[in-house]
Amino acid sequence: MKKRLFYLPVIFVLIVGMSCSQSGSVKDVKLDTPADSAGYAIGILIGTNNKEQIKNAPGGSTINLETMVAAFRAASMEEEGKMTMEQAEQFIRTFFESEGAKEGQANLETGNAFLEENKKREGVHTTASGLQYEILSEGTGPKPEASDRVRVHYHGTLIDGTVFDSSVDSGQPAVFGVGQVIPGWTEALQLMPEGSKWKVYIPSNLGYGERGAGAEIGPNSTLIFEVELLEIVK
């Protein structure tokens, strides 16, 4: 599981299409020329892409799409808008940073509560760093060092069961340096004898922290991995 960084976009490209109320129903759009069709195709591609970006952004579900579309039309037609470009950039930055902070705090509290209960279960071990693990099967080989490379199978989920990454599902084991992954992995791998399979519970500070990673791993997310240490790669 390589280190990844998730950066909140400074400017979110929010483009979906023309306002139907001002340009007629989508069904009324005429594609009489190649230029008409090209414009429509661009709208479909950009609209679909940005719909996904909005959905996955902190606070994305609360965004008013009607006002977004109206603003897009005004800017495209060079009509007077309610914000300047500079004001829009500043507001977008502030909005997503604020929503990201709220999401991160909620994830942190939920994750900490989960770990507090989880450590009470029989068979769950907790290290000084807060890492938790349970041994599903114990290998008999040597333990890797931070400078070693290893081959592993893993299946990663959030505490709600959402799968965000899995070499098991892809059918292809991963090979990487023990010291080249998130801190929770680096610590756990050095405790595992070769041939072991563990379930590892990683607090956010030993995972991707406040930045999160990609669309699935939000800020301050607690992560769960089933890790099978297949071999230390010579």
Secondary structure, DSSP 4 states (H G I P E B T S, - for coil): -B-------SS--------HHHH--GGG----SHHHHHHHHHHHHHHHHHHHHHHHSTTGGG--HHHHHHHHHHHHTT---SS-HHHHHHHHHHHHHHHHHHHHHHHHHHHHHHHHHHTTSTTEEE-TTS-EEEEEE---SPPP-TT-EEEEEEEEEETT--EEEEHHHHT--EEEEGGGB-HHHHHHHHHSPTT-EEEEEE-GGGTTGGG-BTTTB-TT--EEEEEEEEEEE-
